[in-house]
Amino acid sequence: MKAIVIEGQDLRLATDVSAPVPGPEELLVRIHTVGVNFADLMRKPSHFGEAHGPSIAGLEFAGEVAGFGNKVKGFKLGDRVMAMDSNAYAEYACLDHRLVARVPDSLDWNQAAAVMVSFMTAHDALCTEGHFVPGTPVLIQGCTSGVGIAAAQIANYLHASAVIGTSTTPAKLAQMKDYGVTVPVCVKSESLIEAVNKATNGQGVAVIVDAVGGAAAADNLAAAGILARWISVGRLEGKSGNIELNEFARKRLSLIGTTFRTRSLFERIAIVDRLVTTVLPGIADGSIRTKVDRVFPLAEAADAQEYVRAGRHFGKVVLRVIA
């Protein structure tokens, strides 16, 4: 089969990679489309555990069931599925059947490739780690990122009292009112703290979903309300930052780091289950929308990654495997 393999820090289109064979609990998926994510740019040979055989890039795909193991129930050939798992930049992939979600009829293949990584990450951060409660205010730092677009919509869908979203790019931020942000803040020209105080009557936000990282640390501390949960999902603008610990203690804040790399199979299965129950109905009926920025053919995976690295996109960049 064709696949994009990682060789050192380079990507190469290989045409002679052996197709995977499903184990007893696994589905074999014929991949139609692939989502490109910032994690892909690290070009690590493995993301979820050890790699075996050629190091195939990618963490997210959508496709149709092409086979399954003898312990799999509830699926048939041709079922449309989407998943977050390794070895995505390829014509076929195998994974545990409990890690997939069914693609709603309302989504095309490009849209389906834009769901799992962003929305699983966002829902886990906001609801599971952030203990979001309807009627409370939320701050999304870096709201025009893939996770930010997802988190803003989920917060709005679940009835946050305010969804405050930040960006450094006015043109992208202007579009976020269509994706759940009720209080857009361009941090290059506006005071985030003034916006938060106005939106929350000076009480601060209850949950912070932070894709920015170190550069946002001081503002996160100032924007947080008493007992707020601050969830670190990305470090787009710095891996370290300084905070005033007396104020952190006074507000009794929780700072929570999150990643999928160190989660067990069963933890990831639980995250998929929560997404399917809580978020997928909204995606299916159009209340929550995916945003696809641009589609590249699989052979142009390196160009697609450089497009993402340059930050020119708004929404998901997708690779098309089947023309």
Secondary structure, DSSP 8 states (H G I E B T S, - for coil): --EEEEETTEEEEES--------TTEEEEEEEEEEE-GGGGG--S-SSS---SS-B--SEEEEEEEEE-TT--S--TT-EEEEE-S--SBSEEEEEGGGEEE--TT--HHHHTTTHHHHHHHHIIIIIIT---TTSEEEEETTTSHHHHHHHHHHHHTT-SEEEEEES-HHHHHGGGGGT-SEEEETTTS-HHHHHHHHHTTS-EEEEEESS-GGGHHHHHHHEEEEEEEEE---TT-S-----HHHHHHTT-EEEE--STT--HHHHHHHHHHHHHHTHHHHHTTSS---EEEEEEGGGHHHHHHHHHTT--SSEEEEES--
